[in-house]
Amino acid sequence: MAEILPIKAWRYHDRLKDKMEDLISPLFDVVSQKQRQVLYENPHNSIHLSVPLGEHPALMAKDQLEKWKQEAVISHDQIPGIYVYYQYFKLPGEEKESCRKGFIAQIQAYDWKEGVVLRHENTIPKSVNDRVEMLKSTQFQPSPTHGLYEDPMHLLEPYMDMAIQDPIYDVEDYQGVREVLSVIHDLPTIKIFKELIAAKSIILADGHHRYEAAIKYREEMTSSNPDHTGREAYNYHLMYFTNAHSKDLRILPTHRLFMGIPLSENDILTKTEEWFTIRKVDDSDEISELILNKQWAFGLVFKESAYKIRLRPEKFNEFDLAIPDLVKSVDLMVLHYFFIEKVLGIKMEEQRFSEKLEYERNLRRCIGRVGEGSADFAVITKEVSMSQVLEVCKTGFLMPQKSTYFYPKTVSGLLFASVNEDEFKFPYQAFLP
């Protein structure tokens, strides 16, 4: 049973409503250095809470938060609600506008082993620890993670469509995405949302590091509280929920960059040939098209050359991990096992910790990193399908870290949630079963 509650949200004060486009910011794991520099110049931009500056960023965020509260830069909604959140967008080459529909609420920070919130990819421990420190210092959540629920009948959509007609915000973000937020305060309607979600498992689409940090924070607080009831603020986590059966869910690929690998290009190609077929490519910009719809195919890009590589089908039988074939057959599992482990020598269990491996969603920026020399070479990947994400989650096994990039990303700054007990308190019994 997935228990959700409405939120007593913190939001930017109404006097700043017309400046929201200057106050929202990208999530901490996708904001580029160039974007950060611009956003930091605005003393009230939400990046100061999500990706704070300084030698001790968690303390900087705490100080900034207290200052904003005292100066009424942000104010606290006294009535909890479910916040309806629609994102209108177009992908390159598409004429029709898409709309990803969802809502933001609080969910219990269920441990993975409870089987209520299901993950599909591994995390990077350093990033989890950073988020734990932020939670402990601020007791504040600057952005929601993204969870999927399965509702093939789209039962919640009419309520959301009605609410979105009266928006709190309607702004354009850094991605060119139109971000629209509204709120539902009506108790009977909120109960409908709660009852539908209560019967579901939630598949974590985006925010594995933040959600895992919430689990760790809850564990620490529980162990230090002899009167723990399960209803304290630290038990809850801010999440954006969308229907896995929506036609407007988009997953984009995340490419791999490598540096400090003690192998020459010729050595890599020689070792790759043992496992993959190799075809030289004249123009690295064509790689995405060449690997499209080709199982176990990837682009391998060096500074002066590029190749299409594809796992030899007979080699798949040498996939020596005790995991289901359904999981093994995912492109990124093949890449991380046969290329990153077998060819490059970085074992699967070490890859999450490796400083030789970085991740980049933007294809042009990825290839540019290789061209400028800040990365030695790159592997270009394809997106994972929604059906694969659902299937993998239900097996209980995980894909490699950074396997999916759900687009568009949610943004920081539309609303915030506190896990400070004094700010969380409300007679939530009315919303409970």
C-alpha positions as CSV (number, residue, x, y, z in Angstrom):
1,M,0.0,0.0,0.0
2,A,1.5,3.4,-1.1
3,E,0.3,6.0,1.4
4,I,0.3,9.6,0.1
5,L,-0.6,12.8,1.9
6,P,-1.3,16.3,0.6
7,I,1.5,18.9,1.2
8,K,1.6,22.0,3.3
9,A,3.9,23.5,0.7
10,W,6.4,26.3,0.9
11,R,6.3,28.6,-2.2
12,Y,7.8,31.8,-3.3
13,H,5.8,34.8,-1.9
14,D,3.0,36.0,-4.1
15,R,4.8,39.3,-4.7
16,L,7.4,37.3,-6.7
17,K,4.8,35.5,-8.8
18,D,5.7,37.5,-12.0
19,K,9.4,36.6,-11.6
20,M,9.0,32.8,-11.4
21,E,10.9,32.2,-14.6
22,D,13.9,33.7,-13.0
23,L,13.5,31.7,-9.8
24,I,13.0,28.1,-11.0
25,S,16.1,26.0,-11.8
26,P,17.2,22.7,-13.2
27,L,17.6,19.6,-11.0
28,F,20.9,19.3,-9.2
29,D,22.1,16.4,-11.4
30,V,21.4,18.0,-14.8
31,V,22.3,21.7,-14.3
32,S,25.4,22.5,-16.4
33,Q,28.3,24.7,-15.0
34,K,27.4,27.5,-17.4
35,Q,23.7,27.4,-16.3
36,R,24.8,27.4,-12.6
37,Q,26.9,30.6,-13.0
38,V,24.0,32.5,-14.5
39,L,21.5,31.2,-11.9
40,Y,23.7,31.9,-8.9
41,E,23.7,35.6,-9.8
42,N,20.1,35.8,-8.7
43,P,20.2,35.8,-4.9
44,H,16.6,34.3,-4.8
45,N,17.0,31.6,-7.4
46,S,16.0,28.1,-6.1
47,I,19.5,26.8,-7.1
48,H,20.8,28.2,-3.8
49,L,18.7,25.5,-2.0
50,S,19.2,22.6,-4.5
51,V,22.8,23.1,-5.6
52,P,24.3,25.5,-3.0
53,L,27.8,27.0,-3.3
54,G,30.6,27.0,-0.8
55,E,33.0,24.7,0.9
56,H,30.1,23.4,3.1
57,P,27.1,23.5,0.7
58,A,24.6,21.9,3.1
59,L,25.3,24.6,5.7
60,M,25.1,27.3,3.0
61,A,21.6,26.0,2.0
62,K,20.5,26.0,5.6
63,D,21.6,29.6,6.1
64,Q,20.0,30.7,2.9
65,L,16.7,29.0,3.8
66,E,16.5,30.6,7.2
67,K,17.2,34.0,5.6
68,W,14.4,33.5,3.0
69,K,11.9,32.5,5.6
70,Q,12.8,35.6,7.8
71,E,12.6,37.9,4.8
72,A,9.4,36.3,3.5
73,V,11.0,35.4,0.2
74,I,9.1,32.1,0.6
75,S,5.9,31.7,2.5
76,H,4.2,28.6,4.0
77,D,0.8,27.4,2.8
78,Q,-1.3,26.6,5.8
79,I,-3.8,24.4,4.1
80,P,-2.4,21.2,2.6
81,G,-3.2,20.3,-1.0
82,I,-2.3,18.0,-3.9
83,Y,-0.6,20.1,-6.6
84,V,-1.4,19.3,-10.2
85,Y,1.6,19.7,-12.4
86,Y,1.5,19.7,-16.2
87,Q,4.5,20.1,-18.6
88,Y,3.9,21.1,-22.2
89,F,6.7,20.4,-24.6
90,K,7.9,19.5,-28.1
91,L,10.8,17.3,-29.0
92,P,13.0,18.1,-32.1
93,G,11.2,17.0,-35.2
94,E,7.8,16.9,-33.6
95,E,5.0,19.3,-34.7
96,K,2.4,18.3,-32.1
97,E,2.8,19.5,-28.6
98,S,2.8,16.9,-25.8
99,C,1.6,17.3,-22.3
100,R,2.9,15.2,-19.4
101,K,0.2,15.3,-16.7
102,G,0.8,14.6,-13.1
103,F,0.5,15.7,-9.5
104,I,2.8,16.4,-6.5
105,A,2.1,14.9,-3.1
106,Q,4.0,13.4,-0.1
107,I,4.7,9.7,0.0
108,Q,6.1,7.6,2.8
109,A,9.8,7.1,2.2
110,Y,9.4,3.3,1.9
111,D,12.5,1.2,2.1
112,W,13.3,-0.7,-1.1
113,K,12.8,-4.0,0.6
114,E,9.1,-3.1,1.4
115,G,8.3,-3.4,-2.4
116,V,6.1,-0.3,-2.5
117,V,8.5,2.0,-4.3
118,L,10.4,0.1,-7.0
119,R,13.7,1.3,-8.5
120,H,15.1,0.4,-11.9
121,E,18.7,1.6,-11.8
122,N,21.7,1.8,-9.5
123,T,22.8,4.9,-7.6
124,I,26.2,6.6,-7.2
125,P,27.0,6.6,-3.4
126,K,28.6,10.0,-3.3
127,S,25.5,11.6,-4.7
128,V,23.3,9.9,-2.2
129,N,25.5,11.0,0.7
130,D,25.5,14.6,-0.6
131,R,21.7,14.6,-0.6
132,V,21.5,13.1,2.9
133,E,23.7,15.9,4.2
134,M,21.4,18.4,2.6
135,L,18.3,16.8,4.2
136,K,19.9,16.7,7.6
137,S,21.0,20.3,7.5
138,T,17.9,21.9,6.0
139,Q,15.0,19.5,6.7
140,F,13.8,20.8,3.4
141,Q,13.0,19.3,0.0
142,P,13.7,21.7,-2.9
143,S,12.3,19.5,-5.7
144,P,10.2,16.4,-6.1
145,T,11.4,13.0,-7.3
146,H,9.4,11.4,-10.1
147,G,7.3,8.3,-9.6
148,L,5.1,6.3,-12.0
149,Y,1.8,4.6,-11.1
150,E,-0.3,2.4,-13.4
151,D,-3.8,3.7,-14.2
152,P,-4.8,2.3,-17.6
153,M,-8.3,3.8,-17.2
154,H,-6.8,7.3,-16.5
155,L,-9.2,7.8,-13.6
156,L,-7.4,10.8,-12.0
157,E,-7.0,12.8,-15.3
158,P,-10.5,14.5,-15.2
159,Y,-9.8,15.9,-11.8
160,M,-6.4,17.1,-12.8
161,D,-7.7,18.6,-16.1
162,M,-10.3,20.6,-14.1
163,A,-7.8,21.9,-11.6
164,I,-5.2,23.0,-14.2
165,Q,-7.7,25.5,-15.6
166,D,-7.0,27.7,-12.6
167,P,-3.2,27.8,-12.4
168,I,-1.0,29.2,-9.7
169,Y,2.0,29.5,-12.1
170,D,2.3,29.2,-15.9
171,V,5.9,29.8,-16.9
172,E,8.5,28.7,-19.4
173,D,11.6,26.9,-18.1
174,Y,15.2,26.5,-19.2
175,Q,14.3,23.6,-21.5
176,G,11.7,25.7,-23.3
177,V,9.0,23.6,-21.5
178,R,5.8,25.3,-20.3
179,E,5.4,24.5,-16.6
180,V,1.9,24.9,-15.2
181,L,1.0,24.3,-11.5
182,S,-2.3,24.3,-9.7
183,V,-3.7,23.0,-6.5
184,I,-6.5,20.8,-5.2
185,H,-7.7,21.5,-1.7
186,D,-11.0,19.7,-1.9
187,L,-11.0,16.8,0.7
188,P,-13.3,14.3,-1.2
189,T,-11.1,14.8,-4.3
190,I,-7.9,14.3,-2.4
191,K,-9.3,11.1,-0.9
192,I,-9.9,9.8,-4.5
193,F,-6.2,10.3,-5.3
194,K,-5.2,8.7,-2.0
195,E,-7.4,5.6,-2.6
196,L,-6.2,5.0,-6.1
197,I,-2.5,5.3,-5.2
198,A,-3.0,3.2,-2.1
199,A,-3.6,0.1,-4.3
200,K,-0.5,0.7,-6.5
201,S,3.2,0.1,-6.4
202,I,5.2,3.2,-7.4
203,I,8.0,2.9,-10.0
204,L,10.7,5.5,-9.4
205,A,11.4,7.1,-12.7
206,D,13.7,9.9,-11.7
207,G,15.4,10.9,-8.5
208,H,16.9,7.7,-7.2
209,H,19.6,9.5,-5.3
210,R,17.2,11.9,-3.6
211,Y,14.8,9.1,-2.7
212,E,17.5,6.9,-1.4
213,A,18.7,9.8,0.7
214,A,15.1,10.1,2.1
215,I,15.2,6.5,3.1
216,K,18.6,6.9,4.9
217,Y,17.4,10.1,6.6
218,R,14.2,8.3,7.8
219,E,16.3,5.4,9.1
220,E,18.6,7.8,11.1
221,M,15.7,9.7,12.6
222,T,13.7,6.6,13.5
223,S,16.7,5.0,15.3
224,S,17.2,8.2,17.4
225,N,13.5,8.6,18.3
226,P,12.3,6.1,21.0
227,D,8.7,7.4,20.5
228,H,8.7,6.8,16.7
229,T,5.1,6.4,15.3
230,G,5.6,6.5,11.6
231,R,3.6,9.7,11.3
232,E,6.5,12.2,11.9
233,A,7.6,14.6,9.2
234,Y,10.8,12.7,8.5
235,N,8.8,9.7,7.2
236,Y,7.6,11.6,4.2
237,H,9.1,12.5,0.8
238,L,8.1,14.9,-1.9
239,M,7.2,13.2,-5.2
240,Y,5.7,14.0,-8.6
241,F,3.4,11.2,-9.8
242,T,2.6,10.5,-13.5
243,N,0.6,7.7,-15.1
244,A,2.9,5.0,-16.7
245,H,0.2,4.5,-19.3
246,S,0.3,8.1,-20.5
247,K,1.1,8.5,-24.2
248,D,3.3,11.6,-23.4
249,L,6.0,9.9,-21.3
250,R,9.4,10.3,-23.0
251,I,12.7,8.6,-22.1
252,L,15.9,10.0,-23.7
253,P,19.3,8.3,-23.7
254,T,22.2,9.1,-21.4
255,H,25.6,8.7,-23.1
256,R,28.9,7.5,-21.4
257,L,32.2,9.5,-21.3
258,F,35.5,7.9,-20.3
259,M,38.7,9.4,-19.1
260,G,42.0,7.9,-17.6
261,I,41.5,4.5,-19.3
262,P,45.0,3.0,-19.7
263,L,44.4,1.7,-23.2
264,S,45.1,3.2,-26.7
265,E,42.4,3.5,-29.3
266,N,43.9,0.6,-31.1
267,D,44.0,-1.5,-27.9
268,I,40.3,-0.7,-27.3
269,L,39.3,-1.7,-30.8
270,T,41.3,-4.9,-30.7
271,K,39.6,-5.9,-27.4
272,T,36.2,-4.8,-28.6
273,E,36.4,-6.9,-31.7
274,E,36.4,-10.0,-29.5
275,W,32.8,-9.2,-28.4
276,F,31.4,-6.8,-31.0
277,T,31.2,-6.3,-34.7
278,I,32.9,-2.9,-35.6
279,R,32.0,-0.6,-38.5
280,K,33.8,2.7,-39.1
281,V,31.6,5.7,-39.3
282,D,32.5,8.7,-41.5
283,D,30.6,11.3,-39.4
284,S,30.0,10.9,-35.7
285,D,26.9,13.1,-35.9
286,E,25.3,10.2,-37.8
287,I,25.8,7.6,-35.1
288,S,22.4,8.0,-33.4
289,E,20.6,7.2,-36.7
290,L,22.9,4.2,-37.3
291,I,22.2,2.5,-34.0
292,L,18.5,3.4,-33.9
293,N,16.3,0.3,-33.6
294,K,19.4,-2.0,-33.6
295,Q,19.5,-4.3,-30.6
296,W,22.8,-4.1,-28.6
297,A,24.3,-1.4,-30.9
298,F,26.3,1.6,-29.7
299,G,28.4,4.4,-31.0
300,L,32.1,4.5,-30.0
301,V,33.6,8.0,-30.5
302,F,37.2,9.0,-30.3
303,K,38.7,12.4,-31.1
304,E,39.5,11.7,-34.8
305,S,37.3,8.7,-35.5
306,A,34.0,7.0,-34.7
307,Y,32.6,3.5,-34.9
308,K,29.3,1.6,-34.7
309,I,29.7,-1.4,-32.5
310,R,27.2,-4.2,-32.0
311,L,27.4,-7.2,-29.7
312,R,27.9,-10.5,-31.6
313,P,24.6,-12.4,-30.9
314,E,26.5,-15.6,-30.0
315,K,28.4,-13.7,-27.3
316,F,25.2,-13.0,-25.4
317,N,25.4,-16.6,-24.0
318,E,28.6,-15.6,-22.2
319,F,26.7,-13.0,-20.0
320,D,27.8,-14.6,-16.8
321,L,25.6,-12.8,-14.2
322,A,22.9,-14.4,-12.1
323,I,20.1,-12.2,-13.3
324,P,17.1,-12.9,-15.6
325,D,17.5,-12.8,-19.3
326,L,14.9,-10.1,-19.5
327,V,17.3,-7.8,-17.6
328,K,20.5,-9.1,-19.3
329,S,19.0,-8.2,-22.7
330,V,18.6,-4.5,-21.9
331,D,21.0,-2.5,-24.1
332,L,22.7,-0.8,-21.2
333,M,23.3,-4.0,-19.3
334,V,25.0,-5.4,-22.4
335,L,27.1,-2.2,-22.7
336,H,28.2,-2.2,-19.0
337,Y,29.0,-5.9,-18.9
338,F,30.6,-6.6,-22.3
339,F,32.2,-3.3,-23.1
340,I,32.8,-1.4,-19.8
341,E,33.8,-4.6,-17.8
342,K,35.1,-7.0,-20.5
343,V,36.8,-4.5,-22.8
344,L,37.8,-1.6,-20.5
345,G,38.3,-3.7,-17.3
346,I,36.0,-1.8,-14.9
347,K,34.1,-4.4,-13.1
348,M,30.3,-4.1,-12.8
349,E,30.4,-3.7,-9.0
350,E,33.0,-0.9,-9.3
351,Q,31.4,1.2,-12.0
352,R,29.1,3.2,-9.6
353,F,32.3,4.4,-7.8
354,S,34.5,4.9,-10.8
355,E,35.9,8.3,-11.6
356,K,36.8,7.1,-15.1
357,L,33.1,7.2,-16.1
358,E,30.8,10.2,-16.5
359,Y,27.3,10.6,-18.0
360,E,26.0,13.1,-20.5
361,R,22.5,13.4,-22.0
362,N,23.2,15.9,-24.7
363,L,24.7,14.2,-27.8
364,R,26.4,17.3,-29.2
365,R,27.9,18.2,-25.8
366,C,29.1,14.6,-25.4
367,I,30.9,14.4,-28.7
368,G,32.2,18.0,-28.0
369,R,33.8,16.8,-24.8
370,V,35.8,14.2,-26.7
371,G,36.8,16.7,-29.4
372,E,38.1,19.3,-26.9
373,G,40.0,16.6,-24.9
374,S,38.2,16.7,-21.6
375,A,37.1,13.1,-22.2
376,D,39.2,10.4,-24.0
377,F,36.3,8.8,-25.8
378,A,32.5,8.3,-25.5
379,V,29.9,5.6,-26.0
380,I,26.6,6.8,-27.6
381,T,23.5,4.9,-26.4
382,K,19.8,4.6,-27.2
383,E,16.9,5.2,-24.9
384,V,15.4,2.4,-22.8
385,S,11.7,1.8,-23.6
386,M,8.9,2.4,-21.0
387,S,7.9,-1.3,-21.2
388,Q,11.5,-2.3,-20.3
389,V,11.5,0.0,-17.3
390,L,8.3,-1.5,-16.0
391,E,9.4,-5.1,-16.7
392,V,12.8,-4.6,-15.0
393,C,11.3,-3.0,-11.9
394,K,9.0,-5.9,-11.4
395,T,11.9,-8.4,-11.5
396,G,13.5,-6.7,-8.5
397,F,16.8,-6.4,-10.4
398,L,18.5,-3.2,-11.4
399,M,19.8,-1.6,-14.6
400,P,23.1,0.4,-14.4
401,Q,23.2,3.9,-13.0
402,K,21.9,6.7,-15.3
403,S,20.0,4.2,-17.5
404,T,17.0,6.5,-18.1
405,Y,16.4,10.2,-18.6
406,F,12.7,11.0,-18.4
407,Y,12.0,14.1,-20.3
408,P,11.1,16.8,-19.5
409,K,12.8,17.0,-16.1
410,T,10.8,18.5,-13.3
411,V,12.2,21.8,-12.0
412,S,13.2,23.1,-8.6
413,G,11.3,26.2,-7.2
414,L,7.7,25.7,-8.1
415,L,7.1,24.5,-4.6
416,F,9.1,23.1,-1.6
417,A,8.3,20.7,1.2
418,S,9.5,20.7,4.8
419,V,10.3,17.7,6.9
420,N,10.7,19.9,10.0
421,E,8.1,18.6,12.5
422,D,6.8,22.1,13.5
423,E,6.2,23.0,9.8
424,F,4.7,19.7,8.9
425,K,2.1,19.5,11.7
426,F,-1.5,19.3,10.6
427,P,-4.5,17.2,11.6
428,Y,-3.9,14.8,8.7
429,Q,-6.3,12.3,10.2
430,A,-9.0,13.6,7.9
431,F,-6.9,12.3,4.9
432,L,-6.0,9.0,6.5
433,P,-8.0,5.7,6.0
